[in-house]
Amino acid sequence: MYRWVDENGKVHVSDLVPERYKKTAKRIDSTQFEVSAADRMAAQDRAAADRKAAEDRAAADRAREKASATAMAPPSQPAAKPKPFGESECEAAHRQYKESMACFAPFVADNGIMKAEAFEKCTSVPDPSPRCGPVKSDFERR
């Protein structure tokens, strides 16, 4: 390898020197830039340790996500309860709607948007109020 400076003051390094710079070019000992076997082994060991640490972090992250998903998941919606004796069709519809809303409630995000996994765990029941009217209190049912 050779090093020389051109007429503009720019430094060049190459194994081929233009004819006009051959008198001023200086030979460089390029062996100083070669990596020793010990340095190569140390670099390979560091790379292997870095890969292992990254794999361990990824495994810990996956375990943490799985644990938090399990902890945050609401209990699955219970099976439909049998209709209580004397319950009207509209009363049953209002009860089912209320149970559906209770199931969906934990899945509402802070911004008010429903999380997609809610639809995997809960059954959507339409509000029966338009066809049945508002929910009647216990006092009104008597």
KOLLUMMI-103809 format. One line per 5 residues: for each residue x, y, z of N, C-alpha, C. Coordinates in pm, 1 decimal, m for minus. Atoms other than C-alpha are relative to their C-alpha. Layout:
KOLLUMMI-103809
X:Y:Z:X:Y:Z:X:Y:Z; ... $
END
This chain:
KOLLUMMI-103809
85.2:m116.8:0.0:0.0:0.0:0.0:90.1:123.6:0.0; m75.3:m124.3:11.3:116.6:352.6:m79.5:m88.9:118.6:37.4; 69.2:m123.5:m36.4:23.7:699.2:43.6:71.3:115.6:m68.7; m56.5:m119.4:63.8:71.3:1026.7:m144.8:m99.8:113.2:7.4; 83.2:m120.3:m2.5:m64.2:1380.5:m156.9:6.1:61.5:m138.9 $
1.9:m59.8:134.2:m179.1:1532.9:m485.0:22.8:150.4:7.1; m27.1:m143.8:7.0:m132.1:1895.8:m600.6:m106.2:84.7:70.7; 106.7:m72.2:m72.1:m462.1:1995.3:m431.6:4.8:m25.3:150.4; m15.2:28.4:m142.3:m345.6:1863.5:m94.1:m82.5:m118.0:48.4; 82.7:113.6:m38.2:m574.4:1560.9:m99.1:88.3:m123.6:17.1 $
m78.1:118.9:m30.4:m430.7:1245.5:60.7:m65.5:m120.0:m67.7; 47.1:121.6:66.3:m462.0:919.5:m135.1:74.7:m118.9:57.2; m61.5:125.2:m42.8:m394.2:560.6:m27.7:m47.8:m106.7:m97.8; 35.0:102.7:96.5:m381.5:276.0:m279.9:118.3:m92.4:m21.0; m110.2:89.7:35.3:m182.1:m18.4:m401.3:54.7:33.8:m138.6 $
m46.6:m47.0:130.3:m153.2:149.5:m743.5:23.1:150.5:8.2; m34.6:m142.1:m7.7:26.6:485.4:m765.8:11.2:55.3:m142.1; m15.8:m61.5:132.5:m13.1:714.8:m1067.4:147.8:36.2:m23.7; m140.0:m20.5:38.4:315.4:768.1:m1254.3:58.6:128.8:57.3; m55.2:m129.2:m43.9:352.4:1137.1:m1159.0:20.3:9.6:151.6 $
m15.1:m4.5:m146.7:329.8:1056.7:m780.5:93.4:m109.2:51.3; m84.2:112.0:m43.9:565.7:755.9:m773.9:122.1:46.7:78.8; m118.9:m48.6:m71.0:859.0:967.1:m653.3:m34.7:47.9:140.1; 37.6:m53.4:m131.9:663.4:1117.9:m360.4:m81.2:m99.4:83.6; 81.3:97.7:m72.9:451.0:815.0:m262.8:86.0:m74.9:101.0 $
m72.1:72.2:m105.8:550.6:642.4:61.0:m70.7:m133.4:23.9; 55.4:133.4:m25.7:505.5:274.6:126.5:m52.4:m6.2:144.1; 62.5:15.1:m131.9:271.1:190.5:417.3:1.2:m147.6:35.5; 2.4:138.3:m46.8:304.7:m125.2:624.9:m145.9:m35.5:30.7; 141.8:33.1:m15.6:m47.2:m267.1:582.3:m23.6:m115.3:97.2 $
18.8:111.6:m94.0:16.8:m561.5:813.7:m49.0:49.6:135.9; 46.7:m53.9:m127.5:m55.7:m330.0:1108.5:m153.9:1.2:9.4; 146.3:m3.3:1.6:m423.7:m333.4:1001.1:m62.7:m139.9:m1.3; 51.5:135.8:2.6:m455.2:m712.4:988.8:m43.6:m41.7:141.0; 54.6:45.4:m127.8:m659.3:m877.7:1264.0:69.8:m129.0:40.2 $
m67.3:120.9:m47.5:m478.1:m1131.6:1477.1:m103.4:m108.4:28.0; 89.0:112.2:m29.2:m625.0:m1475.5:1544.0:m64.9:18.6:137.2; 53.8:m22.4:m134.5:m669.8:m1382.3:1911.4:m110.3:106.7:m3.5; 101.4:m105.6:11.9:m856.7:m1061.4:1820.3:m125.6:m52.5:m69.7; 113.8:56.8:73.2:m1076.8:m1254.2:1574.5:m82.9:m88.8:93.4 $
70.3:87.6:m94.8:m1164.3:m1514.6:1843.5:m75.3:82.9:105.0; 65.0:m84.7:m99.9:m1242.0:m1240.3:2097.9:m125.1:65.9:m59.3; 115.5:m61.6:66.5:m1474.0:m1068.2:1847.0:m112.0:m101.6:m19.9; 101.4:104.0:17.5:m1651.0:m1396.7:1771.4:m67.5:m34.3:133.3; 56.9:26.7:m133.3:m1696.1:m1461.0:2146.0:m95.2:111.7:42.3 $
88.4:m113.6:m33.4:m1841.0:m1109.7:2196.0:m128.6:m6.7:m80.4; 118.9:9.1:85.3:m2078.9:m1159.7:1902.2:m93.0:m111.1:49.3; 82.1:110.5:m50.6:m2197.4:m1495.1:2041.1:m68.9:40.4:130.8; 59.3:m45.5:m126.6:m2252.9:m1340.0:2386.3:m111.0:101.5:m26.2; 102.9:m99.1:34.8:m2445.7:m1049.6:2228.5:m125.6:m68.5:m55.0 $
114.6:74.0:54.1:m2667.5:m1293.5:2033.6:m76.3:m70.5:111.8; 62.9:71.5:m112.1:m2734.4:m1498.6:2349.7:m77.8:98.7:87.1; 68.1:m100.6:m82.2:m2823.4:m1183.5:2547.3:m126.8:48.6:m70.0; 118.2:m43.6:75.3:m3062.0:m1070.9:2269.8:m108.5:m107.1:1.9; 97.6:109.2:m5.3:m3228.2:m1414.3:2262.7:m64.3:m8.4:138.5 $
52.8:3.7:m136.5:m3265.4:m1408.6:2643.0:m98.5:114.4:24.0; 91.4:m115.2:m14.9:m3421.7:m1059.6:2631.7:m130.3:m25.6:m74.9; 120.7:28.3:78.8:m3663.5:m1168.6:2357.2:m86.5:m104.4:70.5; 75.9:103.3:m71.9:m3764.8:m1479.3:2556.1:m66.6:59.8:123.5; 58.1:m64.6:m118.7:m3818.5:m1268.7:2869.3:m116.2:90.7:m40.1 $
108.7:m87.3:48.4:m4027.5:m1017.9:2669.9:m123.0:m82.8:m36.2; 113.2:86.5:36.7:m4242.5:m1300.0:2527.6:m69.9:m53.7:124.6; 59.0:52.5:m123.6:m4293.1:m1447.5:2875.4:m78.7:108.5:72.7; 69.3:m112.1:m65.3:m4385.6:m1104.5:3015.9:m130.2:32.6:m71.7; 121.5:m28.9:77.5:m4634.5:m1042.2:2732.5:m105.3:m107.8:23.4 $
93.8:110.2:m21.2:m4790.8:m1385.6:2781.7:m62.1:10.9:139.4; 50.2:m12.1:m137.2:m4819.9:m1331.5:3157.4:m96.6:116.6:12.7; 90.0:m115.6:m11.5:m4974.2:m985.3:3118.6:m129.0:m23.4:m76.7; 121.7:29.1:75.8:m5218.5:m1107.7:2853.0:m90.6:m92.7:79.6; 78.7:92.9:m81.0:m5327.2:m1389.7:3082.4:m60.3:72.1:119.7 $
48.6:m71.8:m117.6:m5357.8:m1156.7:3381.4:m109.5:99.9:m36.0; 95.9:m103.5:39.4:m5553.0:m892.0:3187.2:m125.3:m57.1:m64.7; 115.8:56.9:68.6:m5790.7:m1130.3:3013.4:m114.7:m16.4:98.3; 113.1:15.8:m89.5:m6134.5:m1111.1:3167.1:m47.3:m144.5:m2.4; 51.4:136.6:4.1:m6304.0:m1431.2:3262.7:m89.3:m16.8:m121.7 $
82.3:21.5:118.3:m6473.0:m1587.9:2965.4:m146.1:14.2:37.7; 141.4:m24.1:m24.8:m6838.7:m1509.1:2931.4:m66.8:m131.6:39.7; 63.6:123.9:m42.2:m7039.8:m1761.9:3126.5:m107.9:m41.8:m98.4; 105.8:51.2:87.4:m7284.6:m1981.8:2943.8:m130.5:71.3:33.6; 127.8:m69.2:m20.7:m7627.8:m1829.3:2899.4:m74.4:m64.5:115.6 $
74.0:49.7:m115.7:m7819.9:m1857.2:3221.6:m139.5:m40.6:m44.9; 137.2:36.4:36.6:m8150.8:m2033.6:3206.0:m94.8:114.6:35.5; 98.4:m107.2:m20.1:m8445.6:m1799.1:3184.6:m71.0:m22.6:134.0; 69.5:14.0:m127.7:m8578.4:m1733.5:3534.0:m151.1:m18.4:m21.3; 144.1:24.9:8.7:m8934.9:m1846.6:3595.6:m74.3:133.2:m1.0 $
82.3:m119.6:8.4:m9181.1:m1578.1:3492.6:65.5:117.2:m71.4; m68.7:m109.0:70.0:m8926.0:m1369.1:3298.6:m58.8:13.2:m140.0; 57.2:m22.0:133.1:m9076.0:m1210.8:2989.9:110.6:m1.5:m105.2; m97.5:m1.6:110.3:m8909.2:m1210.9:2650.7:85.1:126.1:6.2; m74.7:m126.3:m6.6:m8811.9:m843.8:2689.4:91.8:4.2:121.3 $
m86.1:4.7:m118.2:m8677.7:m897.8:3040.4:122.7:m87.0:m28.6; m111.6:87.1:36.5:m8464.2:m1183.4:2908.1:94.7:72.1:m95.9; m83.0:m74.3:95.9:m8340.2:m962.7:2621.3:82.8:106.2:72.0; m73.6:m101.0:m77.1:m8244.7:m683.4:2864.0:108.0:m65.0:85.9; m98.5:70.6:m82.3:m8066.8:m933.8:3092.5:119.0:m42.7:m86.3 $
m107.5:44.6:89.2:m7867.1:m1079.0:2800.0:83.6:118.5:m48.6; m71.2:m121.1:44.4:m7778.7:m728.2:2680.3:93.3:49.1:111.3; m80.2:m44.9:m114.4:m7655.0:m632.6:3029.5:120.6:m91.9:20.0; m110.4:95.8:m12.7:m7442.4:m951.9:3049.0:103.1:21.6:m111.1; m90.2:m25.4:112.6:m7295.6:m877.6:2704.8:83.5:125.3:25.2 $
m71.8:m125.5:m27.8:m7205.3:m521.1:2804.6:104.9:m20.8:109.5; m95.6:28.5:m107.7:m7036.4:m650.8:3123.6:120.9:m75.6:m54.0; m110.6:75.2:59.6:m6826.0:m891.2:2915.1:90.5:92.1:m82.5; m77.6:m88.5:87.0:m6717.5:m619.3:2669.1:73.2:109.9:77.4; m53.5:m115.0:m73.9:m6639.7:m357.0:2938.5:151.9:m1.5:19.7 $
m145.4:m4.1:m21.0:m6279.5:m466.7:3018.0:81.1:23.9:m127.5; m72.8:m13.0:126.6:m6187.8:m441.8:2648.1:m6.8:139.9:m59.8; 8.1:m136.6:51.3:m6262.7:m71.2:2607.0:130.6:70.3:34.8; m126.6:m69.5:m20.2:m5935.1:120.4:2561.2:m25.8:139.1:56.6; 11.5:m134.3:m58.0:m5863.9:458.6:2722.2:m61.1:99.8:m96.8 $
53.4:m93.3:100.2:m5955.7:631.9:2395.9:m144.1:m34.7:m39.3; 138.6:36.0:25.5:m6298.5:460.6:2396.6:m20.3:m102.0:m110.6; 11.2:96.1:110.2:m6221.8:216.9:2114.9:3.0:m141.9:55.6; 9.8:139.8:m43.6:m6311.4:m150.5:2160.4:117.3:m79.5:m58.8; m110.5:84.3:46.6:m6015.3:m391.2:2139.1:m57.1:m119.2:m76.0 $
48.3:105.9:89.3:m6050.8:m658.9:1870.1:m21.8:m132.4:71.9; 14.0:129.7:m66.2:m6002.4:m952.5:2107.9:m130.8:m13.9:77.7; 128.7:6.1:m69.4:m6331.4:m861.2:2278.2:m99.0:m84.6:m78.2; 96.6:71.1:83.1:m6521.0:m1007.9:1984.9:28.7:m149.5:m6.5; m32.7:142.1:m8.5:m6338.5:m1339.1:2033.4:m54.3:m60.2:129.3 $
38.8:49.7:m131.4:m6445.0:m1366.4:2398.2:m145.2:27.8:36.0; 134.3:m42.7:m39.4:m6784.8:m1194.8:2413.1:m98.3:m13.9:m116.0; 105.8:6.9:99.3:m7116.2:m1228.8:2233.5:m69.2:135.0:m4.3; 64.3:m130.3:15.8:m7259.0:m907.3:2095.4:m151.9:m18.5:m2.3; 146.6:6.0:m8.4:m7623.8:m860.4:2191.2:m51.9:141.3:m23.8 $
51.0:m134.6:26.7:m7816.2:m563.8:2042.2:m88.9:49.6:114.5; 82.7:m62.1:m103.9:m7988.3:m320.7:2278.7:m148.0:m25.3:m31.8; 140.6:28.7:26.1:m8349.9:m437.1:2312.5:m92.1:119.5:26.3; 84.4:m115.2:m34.9:m8475.0:m92.3:2420.8:m87.9:48.9:m114.4; 87.9:m48.8:106.6:m8603.1:12.2:2074.1:m126.6:m85.1:m18.0 $
119.3:83.4:19.7:m8838.7:m287.6:2055.5:m72.9:m29.5:130.4; 62.7:37.2:m127.3:m8902.7:m349.6:2428.5:m22.2:118.2:93.6; 8.9:m112.7:m91.8:m8871.4:m6.4:2583.3:110.6:m8.8:103.2; m107.0:m0.1:m99.2:m8645.7:84.8:2875.4:m18.0:m113.0:101.0; 2.3:103.3:m102.8:m8558.6:m160.1:3151.5:m96.1:43.6:109.8 $
93.0:m30.4:m108.5:m8828.6:m177.8:3413.8:65.1:m32.6:132.2; m54.8:24.9:m132.7:m8730.2:m148.6:3778.0:m81.2:m109.7:67.4; 73.4:102.7:m74.8:m8830.3:m413.5:4029.4:m136.4:52.0:46.0; 124.0:m59.1:m48.0:m9095.0:m174.6:4159.5:m105.0:3.6:m110.6; 93.5:m8.8:111.6:m9249.6:m131.3:3812.6:m53.0:m137.4:m41.2 $
42.0:134.7:40.8:m9265.6:m509.0:3755.2:m109.3:m55.2:91.8; 98.1:53.9:m96.0:m9486.9:m565.5:4061.8:m136.4:50.6:m23.5 $
END
